[in-house]
Amino acid sequence: MPKLYICTHTVIVATLFQKYLKYTGGILNFMSYNNFIIIFLLIYFASALASATTEITVNPVDYPRGAVLLIVDGLGSSYIYPEYTPYALDGNIVEKANNSQIMEIASTGARVNLINTAKSPKTDQGHSVIFTGYSKADLEIVSLENATIFDILHNKGFICLGLMEKGDFFEIKNKQDLILFEKSNSIKNPVFNIFAKTHKTQLNSILAIMDNWKNKTNTYFKGTKGVERYILYNQYILEIAKDIVRDLSSSDKPFLLTINVGAADSAGHYTSSTEYAQVIEGLNILDLYNICVNNNIALIITADHGMTFPSLGARGGHASSKYSSAIESKRIPFIIIAPNVKSQVIKETYYQADLAPTLLRVLNIPNNLQYSDGNIIPVIKYVNMQVIADSDTSIELWRGNEKVLSAYNDSEFIFLGLESDNYTMRFYNSSGMHKYNINLNSDRVFDFTAKQKSGKEYTSASKYIRAQSQRTVLAVILILIVIITGLVIIIKLIKE
């Protein structure tokens, strides 16, 4: 319904209402002029808000109730992705890790190749970029307000928990509600501590799980050495993660559990390319994956940086000038499984800073990261589209020869839950029909108002669409107020 029609309609209703009161014996006397004006304005604004936008849900979207972010420290995608072959600095091919489990898990979600763009791909910088979505982030940026995914999720009522063998810098620990971390940075003699920023009753069971595992650290690792101990070092944290996610699955509280397993990085630095590959092969995340999938929880697998070896069988590195420019140090995996994520392999290259805004999009949380320069990777199954015009228009959306939807006679439309795909939009206005070929791989706003000489497309539409949806909610509230006010007046009239 166009806005001009809303105004005219409201004036007509108000005029008729006054005449009705006049001809029913001066009932207007019970109500002051001010009261009448208040009710009139409520009707006016409620009608305007309720009628200004047509909102259509094409497909219901199932958003995950929480997320597990698994950072495999030092895992280069060169060593696990089938498209790549890792090379040593001397030009020889290095062994790949034969971990088919990771690729099988990836086949149920979206798999992307990310590039660590830091000048020196270090652990602190890699984690800082992952958590802030800012390509030049450091720990100082992490410490700032609204800089990290933890800040944004806390603002939305999420619990943020951590299990970290590496990357447990104070600035990161300080953003967690509760974290178990490895203090000694030693696989030979690991020492785990617990840091709780605040006491929350709902975290008591999580604290008990962490404390129980902390107390049996020595027993768990007893009698192991070499590659076996490296593999067990990773598995220790993954076992704790499974217990925590099971516990959280019985609660309605949304959460983010951040995990860092550090054995691959340590193996790359202190053993050889062969043992590095073996440690990756021993990474067993299938149980954690199944728990997440069965409980509507997103699972994200990535790394802070990769690893480069000077030659076959030698020790490796990633941060020094000798290794930092090698693609094996910069290329990292990004695998995401969630109920609203499309199963696909995205061949285009994205960057580490794109992870944070993508994670927030999957969780249906606005990207209010203060410093982020990352983009949303098109991993989701469904997207939203808004169309804005100056006057009444009609919209048809076609996919090939199939008409997906049609909407008529409004100046603003919101379409929720469209499948991510290529479409043809037919836009009808007073000048005729206009066709536009559009690729909906993320939220879009198309502006056809007079201020735009041609249809302008906005590729970051989430905030605008969400604002329009909030207007609809506000309209409903105002309409309810009008109805309740009317009932009170009627009751008063009857009593008098």
Disulfide bonds with the S-S distance in Angstrom:
none
